[in-house]
Amino acid sequence: MGGRKRSRVSKAPVPRQEPASGGPPWILIGGLLVVAVAAALVLLPSSSDTPGSPDGELASAASETGDESVPSPERPAPPPAGEPTPIPAADAPLPPLPLVSNLVPRSPQDIRDAYIFAAQNPHVLEYVPCYCGCETRGHKRNADCFVQSRNPDGSVREWDTHGMACIVCIDVARHAMRLRASGARVEDVRAAVESTYAAYERQTPTPLPPAPAN
């Protein structure tokens, strides 16, 4: 009569399992394809390393066609020679030489001899380089250290006083003067001067002397 009432325990519904369809596992196959494509992209060489890349072609061309004719920056190739300066007459008048003593450890007579030689021998010193760094002043040869301008007949119109205060300018001119007095050709004078001053880093862009006529 007075029995207990049983409490009802609700049970969660059991999900219904669908029967296997029997088809291929598309998700697994798709995942494998993605992994394979990623691995292939990682293993491929970059475009910059391929022989056909523009940088690779330029580097290959530069190594195969090395141009050894490019002159060294310390010794630029001589420029082409222009019209030769007329050789003035031996008795051509010269402007007064503003000789200043004690500028360099060379006697006034040595300085004067260098200036006179430059004035009377443009066919020599215009083909002899200078090594004092005067190319920064626009000089192209040792003659420019002594003569600033000439008349149409080759005689000196105006001196350049740079040579008066430069040992190198004077010594190069006097070296050339002694060689010329011994009978050396202009090309031999230049070769001897270049050999003497080969250790100097600076050199004017001096044209080579014209080839001797046959």
C-alpha positions in Angstrom: 0.0 0.0 0.0 2.4 2.5 1.1 5.2 1.3 -1.2 7.8 3.7 -2.6 7.6 5.1 -6.0 10.5 4.4 -8.2 12.2 7.5 -9.6 12.6 7.4 -13.3 16.1 8.0 -14.6 16.2 9.5 -18.0 18.6 8.0 -20.4 20.4 10.0 -23.1 19.4 9.0 -26.6 22.0 6.8 -28.2 23.1 8.3 -31.6 22.2 6.3 -34.5 25.2 5.0 -36.4 25.1 5.3 -40.2 26.3 2.4 -42.0 29.6 2.6 -43.8 29.2 3.9 -47.3 32.1 1.9 -48.6 33.6 4.9 -50.7 37.2 6.1 -50.6 38.4 8.4 -47.7 38.4 11.7 -49.6 39.6 13.8 -46.6 42.6 11.6 -46.1 43.5 11.7 -49.8 43.1 15.5 -50.0 45.4 15.9 -46.9 48.1 13.8 -48.5 47.9 15.8 -51.7 48.4 19.1 -49.8 51.5 17.7 -48.0 53.0 16.4 -51.3 52.5 19.8 -53.1 54.1 21.7 -50.1 57.1 19.3 -50.1 57.6 19.8 -53.8 57.6 23.6 -53.5 60.2 23.5 -50.7 62.5 21.2 -52.7 62.4 23.2 -55.9 65.5 25.5 -56.4 64.9 29.3 -56.1 64.7 31.2 -59.4 67.8 33.2 -58.5 69.9 30.0 -58.5 68.8 28.8 -61.9 71.3 29.2 -64.8 68.7 31.1 -66.8 68.2 33.9 -64.3 69.3 37.4 -65.5 71.8 37.7 -62.7 73.3 34.3 -63.5 73.6 35.2 -67.2 75.4 38.5 -66.4 77.8 36.9 -64.0 78.6 34.2 -66.5 79.1 36.7 -69.3 81.4 38.8 -67.2 83.5 35.8 -66.2 83.7 34.5 -69.8 84.4 37.8 -71.5 86.8 39.4 -69.1 88.1 42.5 -70.8 91.8 42.7 -70.0 92.1 45.9 -72.2 90.6 48.0 -69.4 93.5 50.1 -68.1 94.4 50.2 -64.4 93.1 53.3 -62.6 96.7 54.0 -61.5 98.0 54.0 -65.0 95.3 55.1 -67.4 95.7 54.4 -71.1 97.4 57.2 -72.9 94.9 59.4 -74.8 95.3 59.9 -78.6 97.8 62.5 -79.6 96.5 65.7 -81.0 98.2 68.1 -83.5 101.9 68.4 -82.6 103.0 71.8 -81.3 105.3 73.6 -83.8 108.9 73.7 -82.7 109.9 77.3 -82.1 113.0 78.8 -83.6 116.1 78.5 -81.4 116.3 82.3 -81.2 112.6 82.9 -80.5 112.1 85.5 -77.8 110.9 84.3 -74.4 108.8 86.2 -71.9 110.6 87.2 -68.6 110.9 84.2 -66.3 109.7 85.2 -62.8 112.4 83.0 -61.2 112.0 82.8 -57.4 114.9 81.3 -55.5 114.7 78.9 -52.5 111.3 77.5 -53.5 112.7 74.0 -53.9 116.1 72.5 -53.2 117.3 73.0 -56.7 119.6 75.7 -57.9 118.1 78.7 -59.8 120.1 77.6 -62.8 118.6 74.1 -62.7 115.1 75.6 -62.6 115.9 77.9 -65.5 117.4 75.1 -67.6 114.2 73.1 -67.1 112.0 76.0 -68.3 114.2 76.8 -71.3 114.2 73.1 -72.3 110.4 73.0 -72.0 110.1 76.1 -74.1 112.3 75.0 -76.9 111.4 71.3 -77.0 107.6 70.8 -77.1 108.2 67.7 -79.2 109.9 66.1 -76.2 108.2 67.2 -73.0 104.7 67.2 -74.5 105.1 63.4 -74.6 106.7 62.9 -71.2 104.4 62.4 -68.2 104.6 64.2 -64.9 104.2 62.4 -61.6 103.6 65.1 -59.0 99.8 64.9 -59.1 99.4 68.0 -61.3 96.7 66.2 -63.4 94.4 67.7 -60.8 95.3 71.1 -62.2 94.4 70.0 -65.7 98.0 69.2 -66.7 98.4 66.5 -69.3 102.2 66.4 -69.6 105.4 67.6 -68.0 105.5 70.5 -70.5 102.4 71.9 -68.9 104.2 72.5 -65.6 106.4 75.1 -67.3 104.5 76.5 -70.3 100.9 77.8 -69.9 100.3 79.0 -73.5 102.1 79.3 -76.8 101.9 81.5 -79.9 101.0 80.0 -83.3 104.7 79.5 -84.1 105.3 77.5 -81.0 107.1 80.2 -79.0 106.1 80.7 -75.4 103.4 83.3 -74.7 103.0 82.7 -71.0 104.8 80.6 -68.4 103.3 78.4 -65.8 104.9 78.9 -62.4 103.9 75.5 -61.0 107.2 74.0 -62.0 109.2 76.5 -60.0 108.0 75.0 -56.7 107.9 71.3 -57.6 110.9 69.0 -57.4 109.3 66.3 -59.4 108.5 68.6 -62.3 112.0 69.9 -62.5 113.7 66.5 -62.1 111.5 64.9 -64.8 112.3 67.8 -67.2 116.1 67.7 -66.5 116.1 63.9 -66.8 114.5 64.2 -70.2 116.9 67.0 -71.1 120.0 64.8 -70.3 118.7 61.8 -72.2 117.9 64.0 -75.2 121.3 65.5 -75.1 122.8 62.0 -75.3 120.9 61.4 -78.5 117.9 59.4 -77.2 114.8 59.3 -79.3 111.6 60.8 -77.8 110.0 57.4 -77.3 113.1 56.2 -75.5 113.1 59.3 -73.3 109.5 58.6 -72.3 110.3 54.9 -71.6 113.2 55.8 -69.4 111.2 58.4 -67.5 108.3 56.0 -67.0 110.7 53.3 -65.7 112.4 55.8 -63.3 109.0 56.9 -61.8 107.2 53.6 -62.0 106.7 53.5 -58.2 104.8 56.8 -58.3 101.0 56.4 -58.1 100.1 59.6 -60.0 100.7 60.2 -63.6 99.4 62.7 -66.1 97.3 61.4 -69.0 100.1 62.0 -71.5 99.7 60.9 -75.2 102.3 58.6 -76.7 104.8 60.2 -79.1 103.9 59.7 -82.8 105.5 56.8 -84.5 108.7 57.7 -86.3 108.3 58.1 -90.1 109.8 55.2 -92.2 
